[in-house]
Amino acid sequence: MPQSLNPLEERLQYRFHDAELLCQALTHRSHSAANNERLEFLGDSILNCSVAAILFRRYGKLDEGDLSRVRANLVKQQSLYEIAQTLGVSEFLRLGEGELKSGGFRRPSILADTLEALFGAMYLDGGFEAAYAVIERLYTPVLEHVDPKTLGKDAKTLLQEYLQGHKIALPQYTVTATHGAAHNQQFEVECTVPKLDIKAGGSGASRRAAEQAAAKKALEEVQKMPALAKPKAEKSAKAAKKRAAKAAASEAKMAESVGQMRAAPAMTAPVGNGAARTATAPAEKTADKAADKATDKSAEKPAAEKSDAAKQPPAAA
């Protein structure tokens, strides 16, 4: 392996066992037939799978839609281009003469494709775990500065969600001017939020682009208004206090009931000479009555037998 490739391996923190794989991953199709296109195809799948696993483990509460949105933004060309730049991949590219003259080593598409080819080469050289470890290491600092709730959402969507969260009517977009020939028009759009008295303008090569530019400025203006965040915070605080008071009252009531049950005084009833006797519970009274009846019946039975015996005539001598 050329000695000049060692710095790249150090930056990747991976040492290739097969030097040819690394060379092929850095070879553009303009250079030779043994280029990195097939490795790029393989690396694209390895990258998607690895990033999906990283996001799945890192964000346990994100649903499938949000995970897909975040992943799509992390593996898109611009994201890969930025990572390739931090690694200095352009220093090691093998390009044809035409690409070298046209500045191909700076082209985002070439750098992004080469990074994917490197991931494919690592997979073939050391297996999935080796490629995954490198991808995780490269993406960890990126994820530290990522908000999964907003990443990949355009300015119009973010503005709409922000206003809906504060129960404010949706913004209105109006085309205020159009400049240029039909094939090269420039649109100017105004975004207004009537309730907040906000008006922001934006321009772009299409109406959609102009609306996005205007929405971005309007969102910046809206987020500068601290009064919007206050009522929501106060409402949350009041709701929390109310829940806490309700819970405390419920616990106090339960404790009082338990105390009454434990400390309830015994019911007493007076007896002939003025002494007191503890009143029996309804179940105990019922049992006592049943026992008394049984005793009375037992006493009545011998008496009845004696009476019958008296009525019997004496036996003949």
C-alpha positions, 0 to 999 in steps of 0.5 A, a space after each residue: 500500500 502506498 505510504 501516502 495513504 497511511 494518514 487516511 487510515 489514521 483518520 478513519 482509525 481503521 487499518 486495511 488488511 487488503 491494500 487494494 480495496 482501499 486503493 479501489 475505494 479511492 479510484 474514480 471512474 474517470 481514472 480506470 475501469 477498476 473504480 469504486 462504483 461497485 464499492 459505493 453501491 455496497 457502502 450505501 447499504 452498509 451506511 444506511 443500515 448502520 445509521 438506522 441502528 445508531 438512531 434506533 439505539 440513541 433515540 428510544 422514543 422517536 417513531 418510525 417516521 421521525 427515524 426515517 426522516 433523520 436517517 435520510 438527512 444524515 446519509 444525504 450527499 451534503 452530510 457525507 460531503 461534510 464528513 469527507 471534508 473533515 477526513 481530507 478524502 480529497 487528498 487521496 482521490 485517484 481522478 482522471 486528467 479531465 476531472 483533475 483539471 475541472 476540480 473534481 476533487 472538490 465536487 460534493 458528489 465525488 467526495 460523498 460517493 468515495 466515502 460510501 465506497 470506503 465503507 463498502 471496502 471496510 465491510 469487505 475487508 473487516 466485516 460489518 462490525 468493523 464498518 459499523 464501528 467507523 461509521 458510529 465514530 464518524 457520526 457521533 460528533 454530528 449527532 451531538 449537534 442534531 435536534 431529531 425533532 427538527 432535522 430535515 424539516 423545512 422552514 414552512 413546516 417548522 413555522 407551522 408547527 411552532 404556531 400551532 403549538 401556541 394556538 396561533 392561526 397559520 401564516 399567509 403567503 402572498 406573491 408580491 412581485 415577479 421579475 425576469 424572463 419566463 425561463 429565468 424568473 425571480 419570485 418575491 413572497 411575503 409571509 404574514 402572521 396577522 396575530 403577531 403582526 409579523 411580515 417577512 419577505 423572501 425571494 427565490 427562483 421558484 414560488 416554493 423557494 421564495 415561500 421557504 425563504 420568507 418562512 425562515 425569516 418569519 420563524 426567526 422573528 417569531 422565536 425572538 418573541 419571549 411572550 409566546 413561551 411564557 404563557 405556555 410555561 405558566 400554564 404548565 406550572 399551574 397545571 403541575 401545582 394543581 395536580 400536586 395539590 390534588 394528589 396531596 389532598 387525596 393522600 391526606 383524605 386516605 390517611 384520615 380514613 385509615 386513622 379513623 378506622 384504627 382509632 374508632 372508639 368501641 360502642 358501649 351499652 349500659 347494664 343494670 347496675 350502671 356498669 358498661 358493657 361493650 356492644 357486640 357487633 351485628 354478626 356477634 349478636 346474631 350468633 348469640 341469639 342463635 346460641 340462646 335459642 339452641 340452649 332454650 330448645 335443649 332445656 325444653 326437651 327434657 321437660 317435655 319428656 317428663 310431662 309425657 312420662 307423667 301422662 303415661 298410665 302405670 304399668 300393670 302389676 
